[in-house]
Amino acid sequence: MSTENLCSVTEQATVQAMVESINNGMTPQGSTTPDSNCSAKEKEQSAQLLANSVQIDGEALKAKLLIKLSNGEKVGVFDFHRAGGKFAYLDKNRLIDMKHVEFLFGSFKRVGMLNDIKVVAARKLIEKGHILKDRAGNILTLATPNIDMYYCILDGQHKVDALALWLASEETRNIPLDARMELVNIPKDVPIGAFIGEYNLACKKWNHRDTETLLVQTFEKEGRTVLSSIEKCVNEDKMTQRAAWKIYKMIDGYRKQKFEDALFYNKLSDELRGTDAEIERGDRIRRAIQVACRNEVRMKRNSAIIDAVIAAYNAVSDVQKAETMDQLMLFITSLSKQTLLAAIKADSVSQKTEVITQAWKNFQKEIKKDGKKEEYEALALNAEEEYDRMVSSVASPKKSSNLDKIKKILS
């Protein structure tokens, strides 16, 4: 083999050793690459020393980090990676939003990492019956190799992904970044969901959507509830929480405190659990609104239509409610584009509601005429078929190009 080829091989070995180090967390501080002027033999020896130093340094660092963590001290996230540490993820937690990860990545470049990552030993949570996963979604158990090197993120999922992106990016991987993590102690008898909610609301001020999402996951075992139905409505139809609440409760009783109390005290109220009748009725109303607003989605994002429905429903006696609801569903599903456009142009939600209410009054007069009910039913059927075709043709969203890089670093 020529000297030139030998140099190429040993340089590749050096690079490979460094890449392996990066994949475990970070290139060891103080390590150097061989001088480009040294002999091939010296380069090969340097490459081997570098590879060995990663393993030796990692073992020593592992013991040091575990002691520091157990003593309540903060440790470097990159050191944690380099020592073989892995992050675990609660099955019941917010989904990771790649847009937020990329925002944090940019923030790190501007001002560094402002808040530490909060973790707890994965073994501790698994022993308590919590379901934990690795970044690839594999369930962790006490039999998972090196389970004691797994630490579950209670706060900082997005930061960890942003740090992995930092290591994966050629632009930033060699730039020092002070990123730290620390153990937190969950008070005895405090549910983990309540702890996460309390921490983020009291210390970081989550918005209410974050609280609601965690609450739905916490009570997922309850099955289909008004709570989970509202969450689905908000996520899929981009409605406000208040509008979604009205759809399933038929009353303006939405209060943030109801959701927060359920999370903090780990008890789902009867109001949030709801009844089968409420869920079935709410699903009908939601479906009618989806169909009506298939071409004017802006009207789904306010409560004008449901406000008009509630007013009309409450205006009749109990014996008339079932028939009135059937007529309301036909009315909404067959709403004309002209009516929706007129409502959109109205300045306030109350004015939009008035447009819908007036259309309902006209509908009640028209439907009594010969052949009109069949005409409305045909319009409604065509609208539903068109909506169903639109839904089935929607393509699945593309995954972030950075996601594979992040998972490779964290695997």
C-alpha positions in Angstrom: 0.0 0.0 0.0 1.4 3.4 -0.9 2.1 6.1 1.8 -0.6 8.2 0.3 -3.2 5.4 0.5 -2.1 4.5 4.1 -2.6 8.2 5.1 -6.0 8.1 3.6 -7.0 4.9 5.6 -5.7 6.2 8.9 -7.3 9.6 8.4 -10.6 7.8 7.8 -10.0 5.8 11.0 -9.5 9.0 12.9 -12.7 10.6 11.4 -14.6 7.4 12.2 -13.5 7.4 15.8 -14.6 11.0 16.1 -17.9 10.3 14.4 -18.5 7.4 16.8 -17.7 9.8 19.7 -20.1 12.4 18.3 -22.8 9.7 18.0 -22.3 8.9 21.7 -22.6 12.6 22.6 -19.6 14.8 21.8 -15.9 14.7 20.8 -13.9 14.4 24.0 -12.6 17.8 25.2 -8.9 18.1 24.7 -8.7 15.5 22.0 -6.9 16.4 18.8 -6.6 15.0 15.3 -3.2 13.9 14.0 -1.0 16.6 12.5 -1.3 16.4 8.7 2.5 16.4 8.5 3.1 13.3 10.6 4.0 9.9 9.2 1.4 7.4 8.3 2.4 5.2 11.2 2.0 8.1 13.6 -1.4 8.9 12.2 -2.5 5.3 12.6 -1.2 5.3 16.2 -3.0 8.6 16.9 -6.2 7.2 15.5 -6.1 4.2 17.7 -5.2 6.3 20.8 -8.2 8.5 20.0 -10.6 5.6 19.6 -9.3 4.0 22.9 -9.5 7.4 24.7 -13.2 7.6 23.9 -13.9 4.2 25.6 -11.7 4.8 28.6 -12.8 8.4 29.1 -16.4 7.2 28.8 -16.2 4.6 31.5 -14.5 7.1 33.9 -17.0 9.8 33.0 -20.0 7.4 33.5 -19.1 6.8 37.2 -18.5 10.5 37.8 -21.8 11.5 36.2 -23.9 9.0 38.1 -22.4 10.2 41.4 -23.0 13.8 40.5 -26.6 13.2 39.4 -27.4 11.2 42.5 -26.0 14.0 44.6 -28.4 16.5 43.0 -25.7 18.2 40.9 -26.1 19.3 37.3 -24.1 17.5 34.6 -23.3 18.4 31.0 -25.7 16.9 28.5 -22.9 16.2 26.0 -20.9 14.5 28.7 -23.9 12.4 29.5 -24.1 11.3 25.9 -20.4 10.6 25.7 -20.6 8.4 28.8 -23.3 6.3 27.2 -26.2 8.0 28.7 -29.6 7.7 27.0 -32.8 9.6 27.3 -36.2 8.0 27.9 -39.6 9.4 27.1 -42.9 9.1 28.9 -45.6 7.4 26.9 -48.0 10.0 28.2 -46.5 13.4 27.4 -46.7 16.0 24.7 -45.7 15.0 21.2 -42.4 16.6 20.0 -43.0 19.4 17.5 -40.1 19.7 15.0 -40.9 23.3 14.4 -40.2 24.1 18.1 -37.1 21.9 17.9 -35.8 24.0 15.0 -36.7 27.2 16.8 -34.7 26.1 19.9 -31.8 25.2 17.6 -31.8 28.8 16.3 -32.1 30.1 19.8 -29.1 28.1 21.0 -27.1 29.7 18.2 -28.2 33.2 19.4 -28.1 33.0 23.2 -27.2 29.4 24.2 -29.5 27.1 26.2 -31.3 29.1 28.8 -32.9 26.4 30.9 -31.6 23.0 32.2 -33.2 19.7 31.3 -35.1 18.0 34.1 -34.8 14.2 34.4 -35.6 11.2 36.6 -34.0 7.8 36.6 -35.9 5.6 34.1 -35.6 2.5 36.3 -37.5 4.4 39.1 -40.4 5.2 36.8 -40.6 1.7 35.2 -40.7 0.1 38.6 -43.7 2.3 39.4 -45.5 1.0 36.3 -45.0 3.9 33.9 -44.5 3.1 30.2 -41.2 4.6 28.9 -39.8 4.6 25.3 -36.6 5.5 23.7 -36.4 8.1 21.0 -37.2 5.5 18.3 -40.4 4.5 20.1 -39.2 1.2 21.5 -40.6 0.4 24.9 -38.0 0.2 27.7 -38.1 -2.4 30.4 -35.9 -3.3 33.4 -34.3 -5.9 31.1 -33.3 -3.3 28.5 -29.4 -3.3 28.3 -27.8 -0.5 30.4 -31.2 0.5 31.7 -29.5 2.4 34.5 -28.0 4.7 32.0 -31.5 5.8 30.8 -32.9 9.0 32.3 -36.5 10.0 31.6 -37.1 13.6 30.5 -39.7 15.4 32.5 -39.0 18.8 31.1 -36.8 19.4 28.0 -37.9 17.0 25.3 -37.6 19.6 22.6 -34.2 20.8 24.0 -32.8 17.3 23.8 -33.8 17.1 20.2 -32.4 20.5 19.5 -29.1 19.5 21.1 -29.0 16.3 19.0 -29.5 18.5 15.9 -26.7 20.7 17.2 -24.4 17.6 17.1 -25.7 16.5 13.7 -25.2 19.8 12.0 -21.8 20.5 10.4 -22.4 24.2 11.1 -22.6 23.7 14.9 -21.1 20.4 16.0 -17.7 21.9 16.9 -19.1 24.9 18.6 -19.1 24.7 22.5 -22.5 24.9 24.0 -23.2 24.9 27.8 -26.1 22.4 28.1 -26.9 20.9 31.5 -29.4 18.4 33.0 -30.4 17.6 36.6 -32.4 15.2 38.6 -35.8 16.2 40.0 -37.5 14.7 43.0 -41.2 14.0 42.5 -43.0 14.3 45.9 -44.5 11.1 47.2 -48.1 10.4 46.0 -47.9 13.1 43.4 -48.9 11.6 39.9 -46.2 12.3 37.3 -48.7 14.0 35.0 -49.7 16.4 37.8 -46.0 17.1 38.6 -45.2 17.9 34.9 -48.3 20.1 34.7 -47.5 21.9 38.0 -43.9 22.5 37.0 -44.7 23.8 33.5 -47.6 26.0 34.6 -45.9 27.4 37.8 -42.3 27.7 36.5 -42.6 28.1 32.8 -46.3 29.0 32.2 -47.4 26.5 29.6 -50.3 27.7 27.5 -53.6 26.0 28.1 -53.3 23.7 25.1 -50.3 22.1 26.6 -52.2 21.4 29.8 -55.2 20.0 27.9 -53.0 17.7 25.8 -51.3 16.2 28.8 -54.6 15.8 30.6 -56.1 13.8 27.7 -53.0 11.5 27.7 -53.2 11.1 31.5 -56.8 9.9 31.3 -56.5 8.0 28.1 -57.4 4.8 30.0 -60.9 6.2 30.5 -61.6 5.6 26.8 -63.8 8.0 24.8 -64.8 11.0 26.9 -66.0 14.6 26.3 -62.5 15.6 27.2 -60.8 13.5 24.5 -63.6 14.5 22.0 -62.8 18.2 22.6 -59.1 17.6 22.1 -59.8 15.8 18.8 -62.0 18.6 17.7 -59.3 21.2 18.5 -56.5 19.3 16.9 -58.2 18.2 13.7 -60.6 21.1 13.0 -58.5 23.9 14.5 -61.4 25.0 16.6 -61.0 27.0 19.8 -61.4 25.1 23.0 -64.4 27.1 23.8 -66.2 26.3 20.5 -65.3 22.6 20.9 -66.6 22.6 24.5 -69.9 24.1 23.2 -70.3 21.3 20.6 -70.1 18.6 23.1 -71.7 20.2 26.2 -74.2 22.5 24.4 -73.5 25.2 26.9 -70.9 27.9 27.4 -69.3 26.5 30.5 -65.7 26.3 29.3 -63.2 27.2 32.1 -59.5 26.5 32.1 -59.6 25.8 35.8 -61.7 22.7 35.2 -58.9 21.1 33.1 -56.1 22.2 35.5 -57.9 20.8 38.5 -58.4 17.5 36.8 -54.7 17.3 36.1 -53.4 18.5 39.4 -55.7 16.3 41.5 -55.6 13.3 39.1 -59.4 13.1 39.0 -61.5 13.4 35.9 -64.8 15.2 36.8 -68.1 13.9 35.6 -68.5 17.0 33.5 -65.2 16.3 31.6 -66.0 12.6 31.3 -69.4 13.3 29.9 -72.1 10.9 28.8 -72.5 8.7 25.8 -75.5 10.8 24.7 -73.4 14.0 24.9 -70.6 12.4 22.8 -73.0 11.0 20.2 -74.8 14.3 19.9 -71.5 16.3 19.8 -70.1 14.0 17.0 -73.2 14.7 14.9 -72.9 18.4 15.3 -69.1 18.3 14.6 -69.7 16.3 11.5 -72.4 18.7 10.2 -70.0 21.7 10.8 -67.1 19.9 9.1 -69.3 19.3 6.0 -70.8 22.8 6.0 -67.4 24.4 6.2 -65.5 22.1 3.8 -64.8 25.0 1.5 -64.9 27.8 4.0 -62.7 26.5 6.9 -62.5 29.9 8.6 -66.1 29.3 9.8 -65.0 26.2 11.7 -62.6 28.3 13.8 -65.2 30.3 15.6 -68.3 29.4 17.6 -70.9 31.2 15.4 -72.5 28.0 14.0 -72.6 26.2 17.3 -73.9 29.3 19.1 -76.8 29.4 16.6 -77.5 25.7 17.1 -77.5 26.1 20.9 -79.9 29.0 20.8 -82.3 27.2 18.4 -82.1 24.0 20.5 -82.8 25.7 23.8 -85.7 27.7 22.3 -87.9 24.6 22.0 -89.6 22.3 24.6 -88.0 19.0 25.6 -90.5 17.0 23.5 -89.4 19.0 20.4 -85.7 18.8 21.0 -85.0 15.5 19.1 -86.9 16.7 16.0 -85.3 20.1 16.2 -81.8 18.6 16.4 -82.5 16.5 13.3 -83.6 19.6 11.4 -80.6 21.6 12.7 -78.2 18.9 11.3 -79.9 19.0 7.9 -79.8 22.8 8.0 -76.1 23.0 8.8 -75.1 20.3 6.4 -76.9 22.0 3.5 -75.8 25.5 4.3 -75.2 27.5 1.2 -71.9 29.1 0.3 -73.6 32.5 0.1 -74.7 32.2 3.7 -71.2 31.2 4.9 -69.5 34.0 3.0 -72.0 36.5 4.5 -71.1 35.2 8.0 -67.4 35.4 7.3 -67.7 39.0 6.3 -69.5 39.9 9.5 -67.2 41.7 12.0 -67.9 39.9 15.2 -68.8 36.3 16.3 -72.2 37.6 17.5 -72.9 39.1 14.1 -71.8 35.9 12.4 -74.2 34.0 14.6 -77.0 36.4 13.7 -76.4 35.6 10.0 -76.6 31.8 10.7 -79.7 32.4 12.9 -81.5 34.3 10.2 -80.7 31.5 7.7 -82.1 29.0 10.2 -85.4 30.9 10.4 -85.7 31.0 6.6 -84.9 27.3 6.5 -87.8 26.6 8.9 -90.2 28.4 6.6 -88.9 26.8 3.4 -88.8 23.2 4.6 -92.6 23.2 5.1 -93.1 23.7 1.4 -93.8 20.8 -0.9 -90.6 19.1 -2.1 -88.3 21.4 -0.1 -87.2 18.8 2.5 -86.1 16.4 -0.3 -84.3 19.3 -1.9 -82.3 20.1 1.3 -81.6 16.4 1.8 -80.2 16.1 -1.7 -78.0 19.2 -1.0 -76.8 17.7 2.3 -76.0 14.3 0.7 -74.0 15.9 -2.1 -72.1 18.1 0.5 -71.3 15.0 2.6 -70.0 13.1 -0.4 -67.9 16.0 -1.5 -66.4 16.4 2.0 -65.6 12.7 2.3 -63.8 12.8 -1.1 -61.8 15.8 0.2 -60.8 14.0 3.4 -59.7 10.8 1.6 -57.5 12.8 -0.9 -55.5 14.7 1.7 -51.9 13.6 1.6 -50.0 12.7 4.8 -47.6 15.5 5.9 -44.0 15.1 5.2 -41.6 14.3 8.0 -39.0 16.9 9.0 -35.7 16.4 7.2 -34.0 16.9 10.6 -35.8 14.1 12.3 -33.7 11.2 11.1 -30.5 13.1 12.1 -31.9 13.6 15.6 -32.9 10.0 16.0 -29.5 8.8 14.9 -27.8 11.0 17.5 -30.2 9.9 20.3 -30.3 6.2 19.4 
